[in-house]
Structures are given as structure tokens and as C-alpha cells.
Amino acid sequence: MKSFWPVRLASIVGVVALCFALDRAVLAAAPAQYRLLILASLFVILAVSLNLINGITGQFSIGHAAFAMIGAYTAGTLSKNPAFASMPHPQLLAVMTLLGALVAATFGFIVGLPSLRLRGDYLAIVTLGFGEIIRIVTNATESLGGSYGMPVAPKVQFLWWSLLLMVACIALCRNLLKTTHGLTFLAVREDEVAGLAMGVNVTMTKVVAFVIGAAFAGAAGAVLAHTEAFISPRTFPMEMSFIILTMVVLGGTGSITGSALAAVVLFAIPEYLRTLTDAQGKAYEMNAGLFMGILVAIMIAVAASKWIQTNVHEKGKKLGFYAGAWLAVIPLGFLFQTILHLSPTLKTLAFGIDILRYAVFAVVLIALMLLRPQGIFGHHEIGWHWFRKRPVPATEGGAA
């Protein structure tokens, strides 16, 4: 026990130093990507905090963007106060992050109360309705800028702060699962009745999950407000909640590191597609026939993968069949494109690749739900133990 705290303090100091070092390195080497890395870290916070509610505690919330919106508007409103406006930028951002988290946590407590009696689809409807209520009220409140939006001053962009907040969110959720307190969240997810019989305070556990998740979402929203220097109801649309949910499901419902990795990937892909242009600077387009052809090919690959899961049991053959099924998606897509181009409308209609990202999210989510409902990493965490080879125990005769 004597060596525990020195190691923990050294780890904290090392993480803080690394965040500052990354901030300086990115600002010097790739200043154009500085803002994008801040946004990526904020989406990691949103995904991990939602995973605490959905994946670890087993509640079904699809209104997480509303908590970020509450935090953002809290920061945007309070930063106009002369008492806060005179603060140095780092101190101001820290205070606004804390206040945004507190206000969002309060709303999380209010939303968490219905979860005491609701579950599954019913709870999802409540959280979805809550998100829409927040957006509509904000849209109709002139003091908050209404539908036009609200400028937020000052504009503060600190990558080191968003990285520290991201590390704090991951560390809290990860350490929560490593302690006896985390067992209560898992008990609620697995079986509420059994957990209640074993003495788990189901009521408190559900509310605490919503409060912690909402607090981190509100903190991310406050940082987002000062990073962008302008917020509006369009900054937090309904589809934002679905994108965050997709990140959680893709990474694994219950995997903290899986959600973090999925958030980075699903944020990076649309941003890359948004900036993808040809030599003339025009955004690339995808023909509607090709897009629909690839969708049909993906559906066939998913069906083939389901068949492989059920009927092929040898590991080598299974991997080979999987590879063949998914490598055939592109040629099949072009084949179906040729057929679909018999329709003049589908032959001439085209979409910008950047606006197809939501369709890509939907396809990925549907395919994943059919093939691996628990997500890519399931309830497992990504760590160094993946690379450690376990020794094979020797038999009595000495053979390994």
C-alpha cells in the first residue's frame, strides 16, 4: 500500500505532461488539425459517458446530445457575466467546464428519475423526448439566441484541456469498473431483480449513472461552446445523439476503451470525407446506383456472415469465408450498379460523399447489430494484456 500513491501520483503527472506535450507538438506541426483533435477528444468523452449509462448500467438513453447542449448554453450564457469575462482564459474554461457539468448533472438527475420505473424502449422514448424538448425550448427562447444561435466569447481552444478531460472521463469510468462500486452498475445491467435481492441499491445506481454521464456530456458541451465560439440548436441535432450511440455500439456496449476508439474512428472518417476533393477542388460524388449497389452487396455479405457463424466451426475456414464474403462487396456493388443503371434516374443522380456519412453510420449500425450485437470489443477492454503471451501449463509428463 505504501507504493500505491507514489505510483498513482507519478502516473497523473506523466499524463498531464503528455497532454501539454501533445498540445505543443500539434500546434507546431499541424495547426490546421488542432481544432479537429479537440472535437475528436470531446466526442470520446460523449461516447464514454454514454457507455456508462447504456453499456455498463444497461439503461437505454438516446438523448445524450441534450446534456452537451445544456452544458454549452450554460457556458455561453455565464461567460457573458463580467465576473467571469475578466478571468484568464485557462481559468475561465475550467470554471465554465465545471458549471456546465453541474447544470447538466442536475438535468441528468431529473431524467434519471423516470428510469426507476422505465426500461428498454420506454426509457429510450423518454430520453429522446427530453432531447427534443431541450432543443425546442432553446429554439424558442430569444434570450438564448433562438433559432439563430448564440455567440460565445471568448473563443478558447486548448487541446491540453480537452485531453485532460477525456483522460479523466476514461479513468473514472475505467476505475469504477475495477472497484466494488462498479459491480453494482454491472448487477443492474445483468439482472435488476437479482441485484436487488443481493442488496444492490438499484435506484441509486441508475440515478448515479445518469448524473455522471450527463456531467461529462455537459463538460464536453461547455468546452465545445468556447472552442467554436458560436452555438445554436443546429449544433446539437437529434442525429448527434444517434452518432454518439453508434460509437458506443460499434466499440462495444460495456467497453470503455472500445467506445473511445470507435469515437475517434467515426469522427475521423466523416471529417476526412468532408475534405476529400479532386484536383479542381470539387467534392467527390458517388453515383446513386453505385451506392445502392454497395448497400445490396453489404446486405448479402451480412447474410453470408450470419450463415458462416452458424454453419462453419473451423477457425481457419471461418476466417477464409469471412474474407471472401466481404472482399466480394466491391465487385458485387459494381455489378448491381450496372443493373440499377437501367433506370435513367439512378444513372444520373449523385450525392456528395460528405453528406453520405449518416447513411454510412446507419449501415454500420445495422450490420453490427445483426452480426455482433455486443459491439466489436463486447465487454472487453483494450490493454497491454492483449499482447502478453500466457505460458502454457506443463503436464505431469513434462509435455507442454
Backbone torsions as a table, in degrees:
resi	resn	phi	psi	omega
1	MET	NA	-28.7	-178.5
2	LYS	-66.1	-31.9	-177.8
3	SER	-87.0	-3.0	-175.4
4	PHE	-70.2	-53.0	-174.6
5	TRP	-66.9	-41.4	175.5
6	PRO	-58.1	-40.6	178.4
7	VAL	-65.7	-43.5	179.7
8	ARG	-63.7	-43.4	179.0
9	LEU	-65.7	-38.5	177.5
10	ALA	-64.2	-38.4	177.7
11	SER	-63.9	-43.2	-179.8
12	ILE	-63.2	-45.9	179.0
13	VAL	-61.7	-41.2	178.8
14	GLY	-63.6	-41.2	179.4
15	VAL	-66.1	-43.7	178.7
16	VAL	-61.7	-44.4	178.5
17	ALA	-62.4	-39.1	179.6
18	LEU	-65.4	-39.6	178.8
19	CYS	-62.7	-43.9	178.1
20	PHE	-66.2	-39.1	179.7
21	ALA	-64.9	-42.3	177.7
22	LEU	-64.0	-38.7	177.6
23	ASP	-58.7	-49.5	-179.3
24	ARG	-65.5	-40.3	-177.0
25	ALA	-66.3	-45.1	-179.8
26	VAL	-66.3	-41.6	-179.2
27	LEU	-63.3	-31.8	-179.8
28	ALA	-84.3	-39.4	-173.3
29	ALA	-91.7	-37.5	-175.4
30	ALA	-142.0	69.4	-178.1
31	PRO	-61.8	-26.5	179.9
32	ALA	-69.3	-23.8	-179.4
33	GLN	-94.5	0.4	-175.1
34	TYR	-60.4	-50.6	-178.9
35	ARG	-64.3	-39.2	-178.7
36	LEU	-64.3	-36.9	178.2
37	LEU	-68.2	-34.4	174.9
38	ILE	-62.6	-46.9	-180.0
39	LEU	-63.8	-38.4	178.6
40	ALA	-62.2	-43.5	178.8
41	SER	-65.3	-33.4	177.7
42	LEU	-68.4	-37.6	177.2
43	PHE	-68.9	-31.4	173.7
44	VAL	-62.3	-43.3	178.0
45	ILE	-60.6	-44.9	-179.4
46	LEU	-63.7	-42.2	-178.7
47	ALA	-67.8	-45.1	-177.9
48	VAL	-66.9	-40.7	179.6
49	SER	-67.4	-35.3	175.9
50	LEU	-70.0	-33.9	178.8
51	ASN	-63.9	-30.7	175.6
52	LEU	-61.2	-36.2	-179.5
53	ILE	-81.3	-52.6	-172.4
54	ASN	-81.8	-49.2	-172.1
55	GLY	-84.0	-41.3	-174.2
56	ILE	-87.8	-42.0	-178.8
57	THR	-91.5	-18.2	175.5
58	GLY	84.2	12.4	174.7
59	GLN	-86.1	159.9	-175.6
60	PHE	-117.2	92.6	-179.5
61	SER	-109.9	131.0	177.5
62	ILE	-129.2	29.7	177.4
63	GLY	-126.3	34.5	-172.2
64	HIS	-68.7	-27.9	179.6
65	ALA	-63.3	-25.6	179.8
66	ALA	-63.8	-37.8	178.9
67	PHE	-67.6	-38.1	175.5
68	ALA	-64.4	-37.7	178.9
69	MET	-65.1	-40.5	178.2
70	ILE	-62.6	-45.6	178.2
71	GLY	-62.6	-39.6	-178.6
72	ALA	-66.2	-46.3	-179.0
73	TYR	-71.6	-28.8	173.5
74	THR	-63.4	-46.8	178.6
75	ALA	-65.6	-41.7	-179.3
76	GLY	-64.4	-35.1	-179.6
77	THR	-77.5	-46.7	-175.3
78	LEU	-73.1	-26.8	-178.9
79	SER	-67.8	-15.6	176.4
80	LYS	-76.9	-18.0	179.4
81	ASN	-64.8	130.8	-178.8
82	PRO	-56.6	-30.5	-179.5
83	ALA	-64.4	-32.1	178.9
84	PHE	-91.8	-33.2	-175.2
85	ALA	-63.7	-25.9	-178.3
86	SER	-83.4	-4.1	-178.1
87	MET	-73.0	152.2	169.0
88	PRO	-59.9	150.7	-173.8
89	HIS	-57.5	-45.7	178.7
90	PRO	-61.1	-41.1	179.5
91	GLN	-67.8	-40.1	178.4
92	LEU	-61.4	-45.5	-178.6
93	LEU	-64.0	-38.4	178.6
94	ALA	-64.8	-43.4	-179.4
95	VAL	-66.9	-43.4	-180.0
96	MET	-65.2	-36.2	177.0
97	THR	-63.1	-43.8	-179.8
98	LEU	-66.0	-44.4	-179.4
99	LEU	-67.4	-40.3	176.5
100	GLY	-61.4	-39.0	177.8
101	ALA	-66.3	-41.2	-178.3
102	LEU	-65.9	-45.1	-179.7
103	VAL	-66.3	-43.1	178.2
104	ALA	-64.7	-36.9	177.6
105	ALA	-63.8	-35.7	176.6
106	THR	-62.1	-44.8	176.7
107	PHE	-67.8	-33.0	175.8
108	GLY	-62.6	-37.2	175.9
109	PHE	-63.6	-41.0	180.0
110	ILE	-65.6	-43.0	180.0
111	VAL	-71.8	-31.4	-179.1
112	GLY	-68.0	-24.6	-179.5
113	LEU	-61.1	-43.6	176.9
114	PRO	-61.7	-23.7	-178.9
115	SER	-68.0	-10.5	178.4
116	LEU	-67.2	-29.4	-179.0
117	ARG	-116.5	-13.3	-177.9
118	LEU	-110.0	153.3	176.2
119	ARG	-155.3	165.4	176.2
120	GLY	62.7	-134.4	-176.4
121	ASP	-62.2	-33.8	-178.1
122	TYR	-66.1	-42.0	177.6
123	LEU	-67.7	-36.1	177.9
124	ALA	-61.3	-40.5	179.1
125	ILE	-64.8	-40.4	179.4
126	VAL	-62.9	-47.0	-178.9
127	THR	-67.8	-36.3	176.1
128	LEU	-64.5	-43.3	177.3
129	GLY	-63.4	-39.4	177.7
130	PHE	-59.6	-44.5	179.4
131	GLY	-61.7	-41.0	179.0
132	GLU	-69.3	-36.6	177.4
133	ILE	-61.8	-45.8	179.1
134	ILE	-60.6	-43.4	-178.7
135	ARG	-66.6	-41.9	-178.5
136	ILE	-68.4	-42.3	178.8
137	VAL	-62.8	-43.9	178.3
138	THR	-63.3	-39.0	-179.4
139	ASN	-64.2	-28.2	-176.8
140	ALA	-99.8	-0.7	-177.7
141	THR	-98.8	110.8	-176.3
142	GLU	-67.1	-32.9	-179.8
143	SER	-64.7	-19.9	177.1
144	LEU	-98.3	8.5	179.6
145	GLY	96.2	-8.7	178.6
146	GLY	60.7	-145.1	-178.6
147	SER	-73.4	-20.9	-180.0
148	TYR	-70.3	-47.1	-179.8
149	GLY	123.5	-178.5	-175.1
150	MET	-131.7	124.8	171.4
151	PRO	-72.5	141.3	-179.1
152	VAL	-117.5	124.4	-179.8
153	ALA	-128.3	144.8	-2.8
154	PRO	-83.0	164.0	174.5
155	LYS	-79.7	118.0	-175.7
156	VAL	-126.5	119.7	178.7
157	GLN	-124.4	105.0	178.1
158	PHE	-126.6	107.1	178.3
159	LEU	-64.7	-37.2	-177.9
160	TRP	-61.7	-33.5	-179.4
161	TRP	-72.2	-43.4	178.5
162	SER	-65.9	-34.5	177.0
163	LEU	-67.6	-41.4	177.7
164	LEU	-63.5	-40.6	178.2
165	LEU	-65.2	-38.7	178.0
166	MET	-64.3	-45.4	179.1
167	VAL	-62.9	-40.4	178.8
168	ALA	-62.2	-41.3	179.8
169	CYS	-65.0	-47.5	-180.0
170	ILE	-64.2	-43.3	-177.7
171	ALA	-64.8	-42.3	-179.4
172	LEU	-63.8	-48.0	-179.3
173	CYS	-66.5	-38.5	-179.4
174	ARG	-68.3	-45.0	179.9
175	ASN	-69.1	-28.3	177.7
176	LEU	-61.9	-38.8	179.9
177	LEU	-74.3	-21.2	-178.2
178	LYS	-86.9	-4.2	-179.3
179	THR	-111.7	172.2	178.9
180	THR	-66.5	-24.5	178.3
181	HIS	-64.1	-33.6	-179.4
182	GLY	-68.5	-23.9	179.5
183	LEU	-63.9	-30.0	178.7
184	THR	-67.1	-38.2	177.7
185	PHE	-65.4	-42.2	179.1
186	LEU	-67.3	-35.1	178.6
187	ALA	-64.3	-40.2	177.5
188	VAL	-64.1	-38.4	179.9
189	ARG	-67.0	-43.3	-174.0
190	GLU	-75.9	-47.0	-178.3
191	ASP	-164.5	106.8	-178.2
192	GLU	-64.1	-39.9	-177.1
193	VAL	-65.9	-45.5	178.9
194	ALA	-64.9	-40.1	178.0
195	GLY	-63.0	-40.9	178.0
196	LEU	-63.9	-38.3	179.0
197	ALA	-67.1	-27.0	179.6
198	MET	-89.8	6.1	176.0
199	GLY	95.0	11.2	178.8
200	VAL	-76.4	132.8	176.3
201	ASN	-81.4	87.3	-175.3
202	VAL	-61.3	-40.9	-179.3
203	THR	-59.1	-52.3	-178.9
204	MET	-62.9	-39.8	-177.1
205	THR	-63.5	-45.5	179.4
206	LYS	-62.2	-46.0	-178.2
207	VAL	-65.8	-41.8	179.3
208	VAL	-61.9	-39.6	178.8
209	ALA	-61.8	-44.2	178.7
210	PHE	-65.8	-39.9	-178.0
211	VAL	-65.7	-47.1	-179.8
212	ILE	-65.0	-45.5	179.5
213	GLY	-62.0	-42.9	179.2
214	ALA	-67.0	-36.6	-179.4
215	ALA	-62.3	-46.0	180.0
216	PHE	-68.7	-35.6	176.8
217	ALA	-65.4	-41.6	177.2
218	GLY	-64.1	-39.0	176.6
219	ALA	-62.5	-43.0	177.5
220	ALA	-62.7	-39.8	178.0
221	GLY	-63.6	-39.1	178.8
222	ALA	-64.3	-42.4	177.3
223	VAL	-65.0	-40.5	179.0
224	LEU	-60.8	-40.9	-178.7
225	ALA	-60.2	-44.9	-178.8
226	HIS	-78.7	-22.4	176.4
227	THR	-71.9	-42.9	-177.2
228	GLU	-87.6	-23.7	-179.8
229	ALA	66.0	10.1	175.7
230	PHE	-160.3	133.0	178.2
231	ILE	-133.8	153.6	177.3
232	SER	-154.8	167.6	176.3
233	PRO	-56.9	-26.5	178.9
234	ARG	-72.8	-16.1	176.4
235	THR	-70.5	-25.1	-176.9
236	PHE	-125.9	64.1	-179.2
237	PRO	-72.2	171.0	179.4
238	MET	-60.4	-36.5	-177.6
239	GLU	-66.8	-18.7	176.8
240	MET	-63.6	-39.4	176.7
241	SER	-63.8	-38.2	179.4
242	PHE	-69.2	-34.9	177.3
243	ILE	-64.7	-44.0	178.5
244	ILE	-62.8	-41.2	178.1
245	LEU	-63.2	-39.1	177.4
246	THR	-61.9	-39.6	178.1
247	MET	-61.0	-41.9	-179.8
248	VAL	-65.3	-47.0	-176.9
249	VAL	-67.8	-40.2	-178.8
250	LEU	-64.8	-45.6	-179.0
251	GLY	-69.9	-35.6	-178.9
252	GLY	134.1	122.2	-179.6
253	THR	-74.4	93.5	-177.0
254	GLY	127.2	-7.7	179.4
255	SER	-103.5	112.3	-179.2
256	ILE	-66.4	-51.7	-179.8
257	THR	-67.1	-31.4	176.5
258	GLY	-64.3	-42.4	177.9
259	SER	-64.5	-39.6	179.1
260	ALA	-62.9	-44.9	179.9
261	LEU	-65.5	-43.0	179.5
262	ALA	-63.9	-36.9	178.8
263	ALA	-62.5	-42.5	179.3
264	VAL	-64.6	-45.2	-177.8
265	VAL	-65.5	-47.5	-177.1
266	LEU	-73.3	-18.7	172.1
267	PHE	-82.0	-38.2	-175.4
268	ALA	-70.7	-39.1	-176.1
269	ILE	-61.5	-51.2	178.4
270	PRO	-62.2	-37.9	179.4
271	GLU	-65.3	-36.9	176.6
272	TYR	-66.9	-43.5	179.3
273	LEU	-65.4	-32.2	-179.7
274	ARG	-64.0	-34.6	-176.7
275	THR	-98.0	3.9	-177.3
276	LEU	-79.6	113.2	-178.2
277	THR	-133.8	162.8	177.6
278	ASP	-85.6	-169.8	-176.9
279	ALA	-65.1	-26.8	179.2
280	GLN	-88.1	2.3	179.5
281	GLY	82.8	10.3	-179.5
282	LYS	-92.2	138.8	-179.3
283	ALA	-65.8	140.4	178.5
284	TYR	-66.3	147.6	178.1
285	GLU	-121.9	153.1	175.8
286	MET	-117.1	131.5	178.6
287	ASN	-65.4	139.8	-178.1
288	ALA	-61.1	-35.9	178.9
289	GLY	-65.0	-41.6	178.4
290	LEU	-66.7	-41.3	179.9
291	PHE	-61.5	-46.7	178.7
292	MET	-67.2	-35.3	177.6
293	GLY	-63.6	-41.8	178.2
294	ILE	-66.3	-36.9	177.1
295	LEU	-61.1	-44.5	178.4
296	VAL	-63.2	-41.5	179.3
297	ALA	-64.4	-37.4	177.4
298	ILE	-65.7	-39.7	177.3
299	MET	-60.5	-41.0	178.1
300	ILE	-65.8	-41.1	179.3
301	ALA	-64.3	-38.4	178.0
302	VAL	-65.1	-44.7	178.5
303	ALA	-62.0	-41.0	178.6
304	ALA	-65.5	-38.2	178.9
305	SER	-65.6	-38.5	176.0
306	LYS	-62.3	-40.7	177.9
307	TRP	-64.6	-41.3	179.5
308	ILE	-63.2	-41.9	178.4
309	GLN	-57.3	-37.6	-174.6
310	THR	-84.8	-37.1	-167.7
311	ASN	-109.3	-16.9	-179.3
312	VAL	-109.1	125.6	-174.3
313	HIS	-116.1	-19.3	177.7
314	GLU	-76.8	129.3	-172.6
315	LYS	-60.4	-43.8	-178.5
316	GLY	-63.5	-47.6	178.8
317	LYS	-64.0	-39.6	-178.1
318	LYS	-61.8	-44.0	179.2
319	LEU	-64.1	-39.4	178.5
320	GLY	-64.1	-43.3	177.9
321	PHE	-64.8	-40.8	177.1
322	TYR	-59.5	-46.8	-179.3
323	ALA	-60.9	-43.7	179.7
324	GLY	-64.3	-40.6	-178.6
325	ALA	-63.1	-41.8	-175.5
326	TRP	-87.1	-25.2	174.7
327	LEU	-71.2	-20.6	180.0
328	ALA	-81.6	-3.9	-176.6
329	VAL	-62.6	-47.3	-176.4
330	ILE	-64.9	-52.5	178.6
331	PRO	-61.4	-38.4	176.3
332	LEU	-64.3	-36.8	177.9
333	GLY	-60.2	-44.1	178.1
334	PHE	-68.0	-33.8	177.2
335	LEU	-64.1	-46.8	178.5
336	PHE	-67.8	-29.2	175.8
337	GLN	-62.2	-42.5	178.8
338	THR	-59.3	-40.2	179.6
339	ILE	-69.8	-44.3	-177.4
340	LEU	-68.8	-24.0	179.8
341	HIS	-72.2	-2.9	171.1
342	LEU	-65.3	-20.2	174.0
343	SER	-89.1	121.4	-179.2
344	PRO	-60.2	-33.5	-178.9
345	THR	-64.7	-48.3	-179.7
346	LEU	-67.5	-25.3	-179.1
347	LYS	-74.2	-32.6	-175.9
348	THR	-98.2	-22.2	-176.8
349	LEU	-75.5	135.6	179.9
350	ALA	-143.5	153.3	179.7
351	PHE	-126.0	146.7	172.3
352	GLY	-66.7	137.7	-177.5
353	ILE	-60.5	-31.7	-176.2
354	ASP	-66.9	-29.3	-177.9
355	ILE	-89.0	-3.0	179.2
356	LEU	-88.6	2.5	-173.7
357	ARG	-64.7	-34.8	179.6
358	TYR	-68.7	-35.3	175.4
359	ALA	-65.6	-37.1	177.8
360	VAL	-64.2	-42.4	177.3
361	PHE	-58.4	-44.6	-178.3
362	ALA	-63.7	-43.5	-179.4
363	VAL	-64.8	-44.1	179.5
364	VAL	-61.3	-43.4	-178.2
365	LEU	-65.2	-43.6	-179.7
366	ILE	-64.7	-45.9	-179.8
367	ALA	-62.0	-40.5	-178.7
368	LEU	-68.5	-38.7	179.5
369	MET	-64.2	-32.8	-179.8
370	LEU	-77.4	-37.2	-173.8
371	LEU	-93.6	-40.4	-176.5
372	ARG	-147.3	83.8	-175.2
373	PRO	-59.1	-27.7	-178.3
374	GLN	-81.8	0.3	-179.5
375	GLY	93.0	171.5	-175.9
376	ILE	-61.9	-46.4	-177.6
377	PHE	-98.1	-3.7	178.3
378	GLY	59.4	-130.2	178.0
379	HIS	-96.6	11.1	-176.3
380	HIS	-92.6	152.3	177.6
381	GLU	-104.7	150.0	176.7
382	ILE	-87.9	127.2	-178.1
383	GLY	-161.6	-179.1	-178.6
384	TRP	-65.4	-21.1	-178.1
385	HIS	-65.6	-17.7	177.1
386	TRP	-65.1	-27.8	-173.5
387	PHE	-100.7	-1.3	179.4
388	ARG	-88.3	128.6	178.3
389	LYS	-87.6	124.2	178.9
390	ARG	-80.4	134.5	179.2
391	PRO	-66.5	139.8	178.9
392	VAL	-81.8	123.5	-177.8
393	PRO	-65.2	141.3	-179.7
394	ALA	-84.4	148.3	177.4
395	THR	-83.9	174.2	-179.2
396	GLU	-62.2	-29.0	-178.5
397	GLY	-82.0	-3.4	178.3
398	GLY	96.6	-8.0	179.4
399	ALA	-80.5	143.5	179.2
400	ALA	-81.3	NA	NA
